[in-house]
């Protein structure tokens, strides 16, 4: 019997209320209400293992292996991985104004 390898995309993040949530984006498994990020990560990992063990007993039907999470969680992935804008140090920034003598224009 050959062994199958699966790769799943998962995220874990802190909710506004302070609890942590883990999500398997490829299997639509959500584990909520955890106290720490590590707890959410372990919980989602355990849920994936349990799901795949049950799926294996059924012969890996596509409807149990290929079931992506809702768009809400994919947006969360985009939010988490979006590059953050760097703040420029204000001490290196100076306001100045220039007046053009020929055209009577001012720039600030």
N, CA, C and O atoms as CSV, one atom per row, in Angstrom:
chain,resi,resn,atom,element,x,y,z
A,1,UNK,N,N,0.848,-1.176,0.000
A,1,UNK,CA,C,0.000,0.000,0.000
A,1,UNK,C,C,0.892,1.237,0.000
A,1,UNK,O,O,1.757,1.375,0.865
A,2,UNK,N,N,0.689,2.147,-0.969
A,2,UNK,CA,C,1.510,3.353,-1.030
A,2,UNK,C,C,0.952,4.422,-0.092
A,2,UNK,O,O,-0.254,4.522,0.136
A,3,UNK,N,N,1.863,5.198,0.432
A,3,UNK,CA,C,1.483,6.247,1.364
A,3,UNK,C,C,1.247,7.541,0.588
A,3,UNK,O,O,2.061,7.917,-0.256
A,4,UNK,N,N,0.147,8.218,0.869
A,4,UNK,CA,C,-0.162,9.486,0.216
A,4,UNK,C,C,0.323,10.634,1.080
A,4,UNK,O,O,0.274,10.574,2.308
A,5,UNK,N,N,0.796,11.687,0.414
A,5,UNK,CA,C,1.236,12.886,1.124
A,5,UNK,C,C,0.294,14.023,0.771
A,5,UNK,O,O,-0.010,14.252,-0.400
A,6,UNK,N,N,-0.158,14.723,1.780
A,6,UNK,CA,C,-1.034,15.865,1.588
A,6,UNK,C,C,-0.378,17.096,2.205
A,6,UNK,O,O,0.315,17.001,3.218
A,7,UNK,N,N,-0.603,18.235,1.592
A,7,UNK,CA,C,-0.123,19.510,2.117
A,7,UNK,C,C,-1.334,20.425,2.290
A,7,UNK,O,O,-2.155,20.561,1.384
A,8,UNK,N,N,-1.434,21.043,3.449
A,8,UNK,CA,C,-2.574,21.901,3.736
A,8,UNK,C,C,-2.097,23.279,4.178
A,8,UNK,O,O,-1.136,23.416,4.935
A,9,UNK,N,N,-2.796,24.289,3.685
A,9,UNK,CA,C,-2.514,25.660,4.090
A,9,UNK,C,C,-3.367,25.983,5.307
A,9,UNK,O,O,-4.582,25.786,5.313
A,10,UNK,N,N,-2.693,26.488,6.340
A,10,UNK,CA,C,-3.377,26.810,7.590
A,10,UNK,C,C,-2.959,28.196,8.066
A,10,UNK,O,O,-1.867,28.675,7.757
A,11,UNK,N,N,-3.844,28.824,8.818
A,11,UNK,CA,C,-3.523,30.093,9.470
A,11,UNK,C,C,-3.977,30.009,10.919
A,11,UNK,O,O,-4.884,29.251,11.258
A,12,UNK,N,N,-3.338,30.792,11.757
A,12,UNK,CA,C,-3.752,30.942,13.149
A,12,UNK,C,C,-3.585,32.412,13.482
A,12,UNK,O,O,-2.584,33.032,13.122
A,13,UNK,N,N,-4.569,32.965,14.170
A,13,UNK,CA,C,-4.549,34.398,14.444
A,13,UNK,C,C,-5.347,34.706,15.700
A,13,UNK,O,O,-6.122,33.884,16.189
A,14,UNK,N,N,-5.133,35.919,16.210
A,14,UNK,CA,C,-5.836,36.362,17.407
A,14,UNK,C,C,-7.081,37.149,17.004
A,14,UNK,O,O,-7.021,38.041,16.158
A,15,UNK,N,N,-8.194,36.808,17.617
A,15,UNK,CA,C,-9.462,37.505,17.389
A,15,UNK,C,C,-9.469,38.823,18.173
A,15,UNK,O,O,-8.638,39.031,19.057
A,16,UNK,N,N,-10.402,39.696,17.846
A,16,UNK,CA,C,-10.507,40.981,18.537
A,16,UNK,C,C,-10.748,40.809,20.031
A,16,UNK,O,O,-10.282,41.625,20.827
A,17,UNK,N,N,-11.458,39.776,20.420
A,17,UNK,CA,C,-11.748,39.520,21.831
A,17,UNK,C,C,-10.584,38.927,22.606
A,17,UNK,O,O,-10.671,38.780,23.825
A,18,UNK,N,N,-9.491,38.581,21.923
A,18,UNK,CA,C,-8.309,38.057,22.591
A,18,UNK,C,C,-8.065,36.570,22.407
A,18,UNK,O,O,-6.940,36.104,22.590
A,19,UNK,N,N,-9.104,35.812,22.045
A,19,UNK,CA,C,-8.907,34.377,21.850
A,19,UNK,C,C,-8.228,34.138,20.496
A,19,UNK,O,O,-8.153,35.030,19.651
A,20,UNK,N,N,-7.739,32.915,20.321
A,20,UNK,CA,C,-7.030,32.560,19.088
A,20,UNK,C,C,-7.835,31.540,18.289
A,20,UNK,O,O,-8.543,30.703,18.849
A,21,UNK,N,N,-7.708,31.631,16.973
A,21,UNK,CA,C,-8.414,30.750,16.050
A,21,UNK,C,C,-7.410,30.121,15.096
A,21,UNK,O,O,-6.489,30.787,14.625
A,22,UNK,N,N,-7.589,28.850,14.817
A,22,UNK,CA,C,-6.791,28.146,13.822
A,22,UNK,C,C,-7.710,27.671,12.712
A,22,UNK,O,O,-8.813,27.195,12.981
A,23,UNK,N,N,-7.265,27.796,11.456
A,23,UNK,CA,C,-8.093,27.428,10.311
A,23,UNK,C,C,-7.254,26.636,9.317
A,23,UNK,O,O,-6.147,27.047,8.968
A,24,UNK,N,N,-7.775,25.506,8.862
A,24,UNK,CA,C,-7.191,24.790,7.726
A,24,UNK,C,C,-7.974,25.240,6.501
A,24,UNK,O,O,-9.140,24.886,6.325
A,25,UNK,N,N,-7.313,26.024,5.660
A,25,UNK,CA,C,-7.981,26.626,4.504
A,25,UNK,C,C,-8.389,25.594,3.458
A,25,UNK,O,O,-9.371,25.798,2.743
A,26,UNK,N,N,-7.666,24.512,3.359
A,26,UNK,CA,C,-7.942,23.505,2.331
A,26,UNK,C,C,-9.008,22.494,2.743
A,26,UNK,O,O,-9.587,21.827,1.885
A,27,UNK,N,N,-9.272,22.372,4.031
A,27,UNK,CA,C,-10.253,21.390,4.501
A,27,UNK,C,C,-11.459,22.029,5.180
A,27,UNK,O,O,-12.370,21.323,5.612
A,28,UNK,N,N,-11.476,23.353,5.279
A,28,UNK,CA,C,-12.564,24.067,5.940
A,28,UNK,C,C,-12.777,23.564,7.372
A,28,UNK,O,O,-13.895,23.262,7.789
A,29,UNK,N,N,-11.675,23.487,8.097
A,29,UNK,CA,C,-11.731,23.119,9.508
A,29,UNK,C,C,-11.345,24.351,10.312
A,29,UNK,O,O,-10.311,24.968,10.055
A,30,UNK,N,N,-12.173,24.707,11.285
A,30,UNK,CA,C,-11.935,25.893,12.106
A,30,UNK,C,C,-11.941,25.479,13.568
A,30,UNK,O,O,-12.864,24.808,14.031
A,31,UNK,N,N,-10.912,25.881,14.283
A,31,UNK,CA,C,-10.792,25.617,15.717
A,31,UNK,C,C,-10.718,26.977,16.418
A,31,UNK,O,O,-9.747,27.713,16.239
A,32,UNK,N,N,-11.735,27.312,17.213
A,32,UNK,CA,C,-11.833,28.638,17.822
A,32,UNK,C,C,-11.758,28.589,19.341
A,32,UNK,O,O,-11.901,27.534,19.959
A,33,UNK,N,N,-11.526,29.775,19.930
A,33,UNK,CA,C,-11.633,29.939,21.373
A,33,UNK,C,C,-10.433,29.479,22.176
A,33,UNK,O,O,-10.582,29.074,23.329
A,34,UNK,N,N,-9.265,29.532,21.600
A,34,UNK,CA,C,-8.075,29.080,22.310
A,34,UNK,C,C,-7.394,30.237,23.037
A,34,UNK,O,O,-7.491,31.391,22.620
A,35,UNK,N,N,-6.712,29.914,24.120
A,35,UNK,CA,C,-6.078,30.925,24.967
A,35,UNK,C,C,-4.764,31.425,24.374
A,35,UNK,O,O,-4.417,32.596,24.531
A,36,UNK,N,N,-4.034,30.543,23.693
A,36,UNK,CA,C,-2.740,30.935,23.118
A,36,UNK,C,C,-2.683,30.575,21.637
A,36,UNK,O,O,-3.458,29.754,21.147
A,37,UNK,N,N,-1.758,31.202,20.947
A,37,UNK,CA,C,-1.540,30.899,19.531
A,37,UNK,C,C,-1.084,29.451,19.365
A,37,UNK,O,O,-1.541,28.755,18.459
A,38,UNK,N,N,-0.190,29.002,20.233
A,38,UNK,CA,C,0.316,27.629,20.167
A,38,UNK,C,C,-0.816,26.620,20.350
A,38,UNK,O,O,-0.850,25.588,19.679
A,39,UNK,N,N,-1.739,26.923,21.259
A,39,UNK,CA,C,-2.874,26.038,21.496
A,39,UNK,C,C,-3.752,25.941,20.240
A,39,UNK,O,O,-4.218,24.857,19.888
A,40,UNK,N,N,-3.971,27.067,19.577
A,40,UNK,CA,C,-4.768,27.072,18.344
A,40,UNK,C,C,-4.073,26.267,17.254
A,40,UNK,O,O,-4.722,25.527,16.516
A,41,UNK,N,N,-2.756,26.410,17.153
A,41,UNK,CA,C,-1.994,25.678,16.139
A,41,UNK,C,C,-2.036,24.173,16.409
A,41,UNK,O,O,-2.230,23.387,15.482
A,42,UNK,N,N,-1.860,23.774,17.644
A,42,UNK,CA,C,-1.928,22.351,17.984
A,42,UNK,C,C,-3.322,21.790,17.744
A,42,UNK,O,O,-3.472,20.665,17.268
A,43,UNK,N,N,-4.330,22.570,18.070
A,43,UNK,CA,C,-5.707,22.122,17.908
A,43,UNK,C,C,-6.055,21.921,16.434
A,43,UNK,O,O,-6.688,20.927,16.077
A,44,UNK,N,N,-5.647,22.853,15.582
A,44,UNK,CA,C,-5.946,22.698,14.158
A,44,UNK,C,C,-5.176,21.511,13.585
A,44,UNK,O,O,-5.685,20.802,12.717
A,45,UNK,N,N,-3.957,21.292,14.065
A,45,UNK,CA,C,-3.170,20.137,13.619
A,45,UNK,C,C,-3.863,18.831,14.022
A,45,UNK,O,O,-3.973,17.913,13.209
A,46,UNK,N,N,-4.325,18.743,15.263
A,46,UNK,CA,C,-5.035,17.546,15.727
A,46,UNK,C,C,-6.315,17.317,14.922
A,46,UNK,O,O,-6.647,16.182,14.581
A,47,UNK,N,N,-7.031,18.404,14.620
A,47,UNK,CA,C,-8.275,18.281,13.856
A,47,UNK,C,C,-8.002,17.784,12.435
A,47,UNK,O,O,-8.773,16.994,11.889
A,48,UNK,N,N,-6.910,18.247,11.846
A,48,UNK,CA,C,-6.545,17.788,10.494
A,48,UNK,C,C,-6.213,16.301,10.517
A,48,UNK,O,O,-6.665,15.540,9.661
A,49,UNK,N,N,-5.422,15.896,11.501
A,49,UNK,CA,C,-5.049,14.476,11.609
A,49,UNK,C,C,-6.293,13.607,11.784
A,49,UNK,O,O,-6.429,12.580,11.119
A,50,UNK,N,N,-7.198,14.009,12.670
A,50,UNK,CA,C,-8.430,13.241,12.885
A,50,UNK,C,C,-9.270,13.176,11.616
A,50,UNK,O,O,-9.804,12.124,11.265
A,51,UNK,N,N,-9.381,14.308,10.937
A,51,UNK,CA,C,-10.165,14.353,9.696
A,51,UNK,C,C,-9.560,13.430,8.641
A,51,UNK,O,O,-10.280,12.690,7.971
A,52,UNK,N,N,-8.245,13.476,8.498
A,52,UNK,CA,C,-7.593,12.666,7.463
A,52,UNK,C,C,-7.625,11.179,7.814
A,52,UNK,O,O,-7.700,10.342,6.915
A,53,UNK,N,N,-7.570,10.837,9.086
A,53,UNK,CA,C,-7.703,9.430,9.475
A,53,UNK,C,C,-9.089,8.900,9.105
A,53,UNK,O,O,-9.225,7.791,8.587
A,54,UNK,N,N,-10.118,9.713,9.380
A,54,UNK,CA,C,-11.482,9.306,9.016
A,54,UNK,C,C,-11.646,9.255,7.501
A,54,UNK,O,O,-12.311,8.363,6.975
A,55,UNK,N,N,-11.044,10.207,6.806
A,55,UNK,CA,C,-11.116,10.253,5.341
A,55,UNK,C,C,-10.416,9.043,4.725
A,55,UNK,O,O,-10.889,8.485,3.735
A,56,UNK,N,N,-9.289,8.640,5.313
A,56,UNK,CA,C,-8.541,7.486,4.802
A,56,UNK,C,C,-9.387,6.212,4.874
A,56,UNK,O,O,-9.351,5.383,3.965
A,57,UNK,N,N,-10.141,6.067,5.953
A,57,UNK,CA,C,-10.988,4.882,6.105
A,57,UNK,C,C,-12.056,4.802,5.015
A,57,UNK,O,O,-12.566,3.724,4.707
A,58,UNK,N,N,-12.387,5.959,4.435
A,58,UNK,CA,C,-13.401,6.008,3.381
A,58,UNK,C,C,-12.785,6.025,1.989
A,58,UNK,O,O,-13.505,6.129,0.995
A,59,UNK,N,N,-11.454,5.923,1.906
A,59,UNK,CA,C,-10.788,5.888,0.606
A,59,UNK,C,C,-10.501,7.261,0.018
A,59,UNK,O,O,-10.378,7.393,-1.199
A,60,UNK,N,N,-10.394,8.272,0.845
A,60,UNK,CA,C,-10.086,9.648,0.430
A,60,UNK,C,C,-11.052,10.191,-0.624
A,60,UNK,O,O,-10.611,10.602,-1.697
A,61,UNK,N,N,-12.348,10.203,-0.346
A,61,UNK,CA,C,-13.279,10.786,-1.327
A,61,UNK,C,C,-12.991,12.289,-1.512
A,61,UNK,O,O,-12.693,13.002,-0.554
A,62,UNK,N,N,-13.088,12.737,-2.752
A,62,UNK,CA,C,-12.741,14.128,-3.082
A,62,UNK,C,C,-13.541,15.135,-2.273
A,62,UNK,O,O,-13.010,16.181,-1.901
A,63,UNK,N,N,-14.792,14.847,-1.996
A,63,UNK,CA,C,-15.615,15.811,-1.257
A,63,UNK,C,C,-15.145,16.004,0.189
A,63,UNK,O,O,-15.535,16.970,0.844
A,64,UNK,N,N,-14.318,15.097,0.680
A,64,UNK,CA,C,-13.755,15.261,2.030
A,64,UNK,C,C,-12.321,15.763,2.010
A,64,UNK,O,O,-11.830,16.266,3.021
A,65,UNK,N,N,-11.641,15.635,0.878
A,65,UNK,CA,C,-10.245,16.065,0.785
A,65,UNK,C,C,-10.135,17.440,0.139
A,65,UNK,O,O,-9.250,18.221,0.487
A,66,UNK,N,N,-11.016,17.734,-0.784
A,66,UNK,CA,C,-10.970,19.012,-1.500
A,66,UNK,C,C,-12.191,19.842,-1.138
A,66,UNK,O,O,-13.176,19.861,-1.877
A,67,UNK,N,N,-12.131,20.519,-0.019
A,67,UNK,CA,C,-13.254,21.355,0.404
A,67,UNK,C,C,-12.725,22.640,1.037
A,67,UNK,O,O,-12.568,22.722,2.255
A,68,UNK,N,N,-12.454,23.632,0.208
A,68,UNK,CA,C,-11.847,24.864,0.709
A,68,UNK,C,C,-12.756,25.634,1.661
A,68,UNK,O,O,-13.982,25.560,1.588
A,69,UNK,N,N,-12.109,26.370,2.553
A,69,UNK,CA,C,-12.819,27.207,3.523
A,69,UNK,C,C,-13.527,28.353,2.812
A,69,UNK,O,O,-13.271,28.628,1.640
A,70,UNK,N,N,-14.407,29.006,3.531
A,70,UNK,CA,C,-15.147,30.128,2.953
A,70,UNK,C,C,-14.206,31.298,2.655
A,70,UNK,O,O,-13.101,31.382,3.191
A,71,UNK,N,N,-14.665,32.176,1.804
A,71,UNK,CA,C,-13.868,33.336,1.362
A,71,UNK,C,C,-13.410,34.184,2.544
A,71,UNK,O,O,-12.350,34.806,2.474
A,72,UNK,N,N,-14.164,34.222,3.600
A,72,UNK,CA,C,-13.814,34.991,4.810
A,72,UNK,C,C,-12.416,34.632,5.310
A,72,UNK,O,O,-11.639,35.516,5.673
A,73,UNK,N,N,-12.102,33.361,5.329
A,73,UNK,CA,C,-10.807,32.916,5.842
A,73,UNK,C,C,-9.684,33.138,4.833
A,73,UNK,O,O,-8.543,33.380,5.226
A,74,UNK,N,N,-9.988,33.061,3.543
A,74,UNK,CA,C,-8.977,33.351,2.526
A,74,UNK,C,C,-8.624,34.838,2.561
A,74,UNK,O,O,-7.474,35.213,2.335
A,75,UNK,N,N,-9.626,35.687,2.848
A,75,UNK,CA,C,-9.341,37.125,3.014
A,75,UNK,C,C,-8.453,37.356,4.219
A,75,UNK,O,O,-7.583,38.226,4.201
A,76,UNK,N,N,-8.671,36.581,5.261
A,76,UNK,CA,C,-7.838,36.692,6.459
A,76,UNK,C,C,-6.395,36.336,6.124
A,76,UNK,O,O,-5.473,36.988,6.614
A,77,UNK,N,N,-6.184,35.317,5.299
A,77,UNK,CA,C,-4.835,34.955,4.854
A,77,UNK,C,C,-4.200,36.121,4.102
A,77,UNK,O,O,-3.037,36.452,4.334
A,78,UNK,N,N,-4.959,36.744,3.201
A,78,UNK,CA,C,-4.445,37.905,2.463
A,78,UNK,C,C,-4.075,39.035,3.413
A,78,UNK,O,O,-3.045,39.686,3.241
A,79,UNK,N,N,-4.915,39.265,4.410
A,79,UNK,CA,C,-4.663,40.319,5.396
A,79,UNK,C,C,-3.392,40.039,6.195
A,79,UNK,O,O,-2.592,40.943,6.436
A,80,UNK,N,N,-3.214,38.799,6.598
A,80,UNK,CA,C,-2.054,38.414,7.402
A,80,UNK,C,C,-0.763,38.529,6.594
A,80,UNK,O,O,0.264,38.947,7.127
A,81,UNK,N,N,-0.807,38.162,5.318
A,81,UNK,CA,C,0.417,38.102,4.515
A,81,UNK,C,C,0.683,39.369,3.706
A,81,UNK,O,O,1.713,39.466,3.039
A,82,UNK,N,N,-0.226,40.338,3.755
A,82,UNK,CA,C,-0.028,41.583,3.011
A,82,UNK,C,C,1.183,42.321,3.577
A,82,UNK,O,O,1.311,42.467,4.793
A,83,UNK,N,N,2.077,42.790,2.693
A,83,UNK,CA,C,3.243,43.537,3.184
A,83,UNK,C,C,2.802,44.807,3.909
A,83,UNK,O,O,1.893,45.508,3.464
A,84,UNK,N,N,3.443,45.083,5.003
A,84,UNK,CA,C,3.130,46.265,5.790
A,84,UNK,C,C,3.940,47.450,5.275
A,84,UNK,O,O,5.114,47.306,4.931
A,85,UNK,N,N,3.315,48.610,5.224
A,85,UNK,CA,C,4.020,49.828,4.821
A,85,UNK,C,C,4.966,50.238,5.942
A,85,UNK,O,O,4.621,50.183,7.122
A,86,UNK,N,N,6.140,50.641,5.555
A,86,UNK,CA,C,7.117,51.080,6.549
A,86,UNK,C,C,6.888,52.549,6.877
A,86,UNK,O,O,6.638,53.366,5.991
A,87,UNK,N,N,6.977,52.868,8.151
A,87,UNK,CA,C,6.858,54.254,8.572
A,87,UNK,C,C,8.227,54.912,8.458
A,87,UNK,O,O,9.228,54.393,8.952
A,88,UNK,N,N,8.245,56.050,7.805
A,88,UNK,CA,C,9.495,56.790,7.679
A,88,UNK,C,C,9.725,57.598,8.948
A,88,UNK,O,O,8.779,58.137,9.523
A,89,UNK,N,N,10.946,57.682,9.375
A,89,UNK,CA,C,11.210,58.485,10.582
A,89,UNK,C,C,10.955,59.965,10.285
A,89,UNK,O,O,11.464,60.503,9.302
A,90,UNK,N,N,10.176,60.608,11.126
A,90,UNK,CA,C,9.805,62.001,10.895
A,90,UNK,C,C,10.972,62.962,11.058
A,90,UNK,O,O,10.945,64.057,10.497
A,91,UNK,N,N,11.984,62.583,11.805
A,91,UNK,CA,C,13.106,63.500,11.991
A,91,UNK,C,C,13.871,63.737,10.684
A,91,UNK,O,O,14.594,64.726,10.570
A,92,UNK,N,N,13.723,62.860,9.711
A,92,UNK,CA,C,14.383,63.033,8.418
A,92,UNK,C,C,13.507,63.772,7.413
A,92,UNK,O,O,13.905,63.964,6.265
A,93,UNK,N,N,12.330,64.182,7.835
A,93,UNK,CA,C,11.398,64.847,6.943
A,93,UNK,C,C,11.287,66.314,7.334
A,93,UNK,O,O,11.126,66.635,8.511
A,94,UNK,N,N,11.373,67.190,6.363
A,94,UNK,CA,C,11.275,68.624,6.623
A,94,UNK,C,C,10.274,69.237,5.646
A,94,UNK,O,O,10.260,68.903,4.461
A,95,UNK,N,N,9.443,70.134,6.159
A,95,UNK,CA,C,8.569,70.913,5.294
A,95,UNK,C,C,9.360,72.077,4.732
A,95,UNK,O,O,10.206,72.650,5.417
A,96,UNK,N,N,9.089,72.419,3.506
A,96,UNK,CA,C,9.721,73.589,2.908
A,96,UNK,C,C,8.776,74.157,1.862
A,96,UNK,O,O,7.851,73.478,1.415
A,97,UNK,N,N,9.002,75.357,1.488
A,97,UNK,CA,C,8.207,75.980,0.426
A,97,UNK,C,C,9.140,76.640,-0.565
A,97,UNK,O,O,10.219,77.114,-0.211
A,98,UNK,N,N,8.707,76.662,-1.804
A,98,UNK,CA,C,9.492,77.245,-2.885
A,98,UNK,C,C,8.577,78.174,-3.662
A,98,UNK,O,O,7.430,77.835,-3.954
A,99,UNK,N,N,9.082,79.316,-3.986
A,99,UNK,CA,C,8.294,80.250,-4.797
A,99,UNK,C,C,9.002,80.448,-6.124
A,99,UNK,O,O,10.199,80.731,-6.174
A,100,UNK,N,N,8.248,80.296,-7.186
A,100,UNK,CA,C,8.790,80.459,-8.523
A,100,UNK,C,C,8.665,81.917,-8.936
A,100,UNK,O,O,7.550,82.422,-9.069
A,101,UNK,N,N,9.793,82.608,-9.142
A,101,UNK,CA,C,9.725,84.044,-9.471
A,101,UNK,C,C,9.094,84.312,-10.837
A,101,UNK,O,O,8.474,85.359,-11.023
A,102,UNK,N,N,9.234,83.406,-11.787
A,102,UNK,CA,C,8.728,83.675,-13.139
A,102,UNK,C,C,7.196,83.512,-13.232
A,102,UNK,O,O,6.543,84.289,-13.929
A,103,UNK,N,N,6.629,82.540,-12.557
A,103,UNK,CA,C,5.219,82.237,-12.778
A,103,UNK,C,C,4.346,82.562,-11.576
A,103,UNK,O,O,3.152,82.266,-11.588
A,104,UNK,N,N,4.911,83.158,-10.549
A,104,UNK,CA,C,4.176,83.533,-9.346
A,104,UNK,C,C,3.439,82.312,-8.743
A,104,UNK,O,O,2.275,82.417,-8.354
A,105,UNK,N,N,4.128,81.164,-8.671
A,105,UNK,CA,C,3.592,79.943,-8.083
A,105,UNK,C,C,4.328,79.618,-6.800
A,105,UNK,O,O,5.521,79.893,-6.676
A,106,UNK,N,N,3.628,79.041,-5.854
A,106,UNK,CA,C,4.260,78.616,-4.613
A,106,UNK,C,C,3.977,77.129,-4.399
A,106,UNK,O,O,2.888,76.636,-4.693
A,107,UNK,N,N,4.951,76.455,-3.897
A,107,UNK,CA,C,4.814,75.020,-3.583
A,107,UNK,C,C,5.132,74.825,-2.120
A,107,UNK,O,O,6.061,75.442,-1.599
A,108,UNK,N,N,4.387,73.988,-1.458
A,108,UNK,CA,C,4.681,73.712,-0.060
A,108,UNK,C,C,4.715,72.234,0.164
A,108,UNK,O,O,4.949,71.785,1.286
